Amino acid sequence: MIEIAVVGAHLSGMVLNPELVREGAELRRAVLTEPCYRLFALAGGPPKRPGLLRVAQGHAIATEVWALPEAGFGRFVAGIPAPLCIGTLRLADGTTPKGFLVEPEGLAGATEISEFGGWRAFIASLATA
């Protein structure tokens, strides 16, 4: 099994979570990142996906770590559209799973949402606004 950290629409109960489940993923844990990330709502329509960018000093961002069988991991990663990509995340529990990041080019027109601490909190704020 290969671990992958998700920060947005693939979280439990979110719209893209079935993509993980379809590939045989199992939820392992919810954990914050180390405080070295900035989180953005990417441009284009209603907020559909976040972008996580590693920086020298930033915020701790909520993630979920899922584990996929090797073949499922390969199929899942192959379907990730640019400007999102997979890299190594630094988590507060000391682990370094693969996870979603954003290419800097993808931040054009994006809105920083780091102060919410995660995608789920940001989406909840839209419902109350």
Helices and strands as residue ranges (DSSP letters): E 2-6, H 17-22, E 26-32, E 37-41, E 50-54, E 62-68, H 70-78, E 84-88, E 98-102, G 104-107, E 111-112, G 114-116, H 119-128
